[in-house]
């Protein structure tokens, strides 16, 4: 009888230990699950407030427009003629950049047999315009003068003759803020000056904006399209202004660094062929250093 009671107690103890072990395992699984849920929630909240990808998207969409620095406009139909020309010019370069990023690049475009200039179809320019301003906004095609070059429109080929050159532009966009308000999306863009040759032909690359503009987008269907441009309330700090200012003044708009460098090379050849003139230049430079006179050249 005593053995029977001991056996029952032993079985009860086994079941108790099993329940305790099972409870411990369940508690551990619950803790792991709760930790995973908390981690996922934190990650989700962080992703909700992390708009880095969106900022990059709008930087790409506004790249060619920002680089021409258009004047503010209250609506698309209130642009002045110069701003409308910049919109057309930026759309041409946007179409070019889009083609360059494709698998075939610019190989599929027709070339002018005399100048080898690329012929950009008007339909591609229209597509670039629609991508930024929406399908309802249209531009009038025709020849016009751009910032640094003239664009010839070929009526018979329905395309623009693009010279074999490159376009640096004045600024590169840096999106600082995306803010939705009253059914509109306000994209605050910092204008970072593009790298330029300074007076001694050395490259300067400012990294901070020298001014800010607000690009106003409105939703049409599922896509936000640009409808207005305003001066931003965000202002440049004194430190960033002092850092970036030399880059804005580094080169005049009509400065041609290639011609300038070539001119210096020609001068060097002339000086090398006339040793007497070189000696005279050296004496003049020495006089300037010691006597404070200025050499004109």
N, C-alpha and C positions, 0 to 999 in steps of 0.2 A: 504493500500500500504506500509505504514511504517512497519507494522507487517510482511509483506511478505519479505521485504528486511532484516529485523532483523533475520528472520528465515533462510534465505539463508546464511547470514554471520555466523550464529550460526553453520550451517552445515559445512561451510568451515572451521571454527575454530576446529570443531570436527575432520574433516579429517586431518587437519594440525597436531593436537595433536597426532592422531593415527599414522601418518607418522613419527613424531618425536620419539614416543615411539618405533615403529617398528625399526627405524634406530638405536636407543640406544641399543635395544635387539640384533640386528644384529652386531653392533660394539662389544658388550660384547662377543657374540659367536665367533666372529673373533679373539678377543684377547685371549679367552680361547683356541681356536684351535691353534693359533700361539704359545702359551705357551706350549701346549702339544707337538707340533711338535718340538719345541726347546728342551724340556726336553728329548724327544725320541732321538733327534740327539745327545745331550750330552751323554746320556746313551749309545747310539750305538758307539760313538767314544771312550768312556771309556772302553766298552767291547772289542773294536777292539784292544786296547793297553794293556788290562789286559790278560796276558797269564798265570795266576796262574794255571788254570786247565791243560794246556799243560805242564807246568813245573812238576806238580805232576804226570802226565802221564809218562814222561820220567824218573822221579825218580823211579817209579815202574818198568819200563822196564829195568833199569840199576842196580837195587838194588843188585842182586846176583853177577853181574860182578864187580861192584865197591868194594864190600866187600872183594874181593880177591886181589885187587890192581894190575891189569895186567900191563905189560910194554907196551909202545907205539908201534904201528905197522902202517906201511904206507898203507897196504891193507890186506885183509883177507888171501891172499895167501903168505904173507910175515911174518906171525907170526913165532916166534921161538917155539921150542918144549915145553918149560915151559909155554909160553902164551897159546898155543893150549891146554895144559892140564888144565889150569885155565878156558878156555872157556868151555871145557867139564864139569869140576866140577861145574862151575856156572850154566850151563844148567841143571844139575841134581838137584841142589837145587832150581832152578826156577820151575822145574816140581813138586818138592815136595811142594813148597809154593803155587803153583796154585792148587794142589790137596787139600791142607789143607783148602783153601778158598771155596771149593765146598761144596755142601750140605751133601755129604757122607764122606768128609774128606779123611782119609787114609784107611778107612775100606774096600774099594774094592780091595786093593792091597794084593797080595799074600805074605805070610811070610815064612821065612826059619824055618822049624820045630825044628832045633837044637838051633839056636841063637835068634829066633824071629825077626831077621833083616828083614826089608822091602825089597821087590824085585821091583825095579823101572823099568818098561818096557822101552826098548830102543826106542820104538815108541813115548813115552811121552817125552823123552829127545830130540828126533828129532824135535818134535813139538815146544819145548822151543827154540831150536836153530833156527828154521825157523821163529819164532815170532820176534826174535831180528835181525838176520842176513839175513833173506830172504830165499825163498824156494830153491835158487840155491846153498846155502852153505851147505855142508855136513861134518859130522865128522866121524871119524873111531872109531867104538866101540871096546872095549877091556879093560882089567884090567889095572889100572894105579895107581900111587901114587899121592894123592892130597896134599894139604897144611898141614892138620893135621891128615889125615887118608888115608887108602888105599881102593880103590874101586875095588871089584871083579866082573868081568863080567861072568855071567853064560850063556855059549853058548847054552845049551839045553833049557833054559828058556828065552833066548833073553832079559836079564835084568841085572841090577846092584844090587848087594847085598849092602844095605845101613845099616850101624850099627845103633843100637838104641842109638842115641846121638843127640846133637844139634850143630849148627854151628853159632857162633857169627860173624865171619869175622872181618876184620880190620877197615873198614870204612862204613859209611852210606852216600849215595849221597844227595847232595843239589844242585839242578839245579839253577844256577845264571842267565843264559842268553841263549836265543834262537835267532840265527842269520842266516838268509838265504843269501847265497852269492855264485855266480857262479853255481847255480843249486844244491848246497849242503846246508845241515842244520848243523850248528855248535852249538852243545849243550855244554856249559861250565858248568862243574860239580865241585862243591866244595866237598872235601873229609872231612867229619866230623868223627873223631875217635869214634868208638863204646864205650859205657860205659865199664870201666875196673876196676878191683880191684887194688887199690894202695897198697903201702907197708904195710899199717896198716889194710888192708882188708876192707877199706871203699870205697864206690862207688863214682867215679868221672864221671860226664857226661858233656863233652865239647859240646858246641853248635855251635862253629864257625869252618869253614874248616881250615885245616892245609896245604892244597895245592889244586891246581886246574888243571883239565885236560879237554881237548876238545874232545868230541866224535863226529865224523863226520858221518852224515847220508846222504844217497842218496835215491831218490825216485824210487820205482819200482811199477808201477801201481798207486795205490792211497795211498800206505804206504811207510813211510820212514824207511830204514833199515841201521843198523850200518855197516860201511865199513872201518873205520880207527880210530885210537886213537893217539892224539898228546898232547904234553905238552902245557898248556895254557899260553897265554900272561898275563892273570890275575894272580896277585901275592898276597900273603898273607901279610896283614899289620902287623906292629910290635906289635900292641896291641892284635890282634887275635892270633898271634904266641905265645906271652907270656901267654895268657889265656889258650890255648889249649895244649901247649907243655907238661905239666906234665902228661896229659892223655896218650900221645904216649909212654912216658917212664915209665908209671905206672906198666906195666906188661910185662915180656918177652914173646916172641911168644910161647915158650914151657912151660910156667908156668901153673900149674894145681891148681886152687884155692881150689877145693874140697879136694885134697890130702893135700894141705898145711894146711887147716883148721882142717882136721882130724888129722894131725900130731901134731898140737898145742893141740888138745883135748887129745890125748894120753899122751903128755908131762905133761898136767895138772893133769891127773890121776896118773901118776908116782910120781909127786911132792906131791899130796895129800896123797899118801900111804907111804911117807917117810918124816916125820916131820923134822928130823934132816937135810935132804938135803934142805928142804924149808927154815929153819932158816939160813943155810949157804948161800943160794941164797940171802936172805934178807940182811945179813951182807955184802955180796959182793956188792949188789946194793947200800947200804949205803956208802961203801967205794968209790964206783965210783962217787957218788954225792958229797962227801966231799973231797975226796983225788984226784979225777981226773983220777983214774984208769979206765980201760975198761974191762967189763965182757964179756967173750966169752961163747957162749952157743949154 
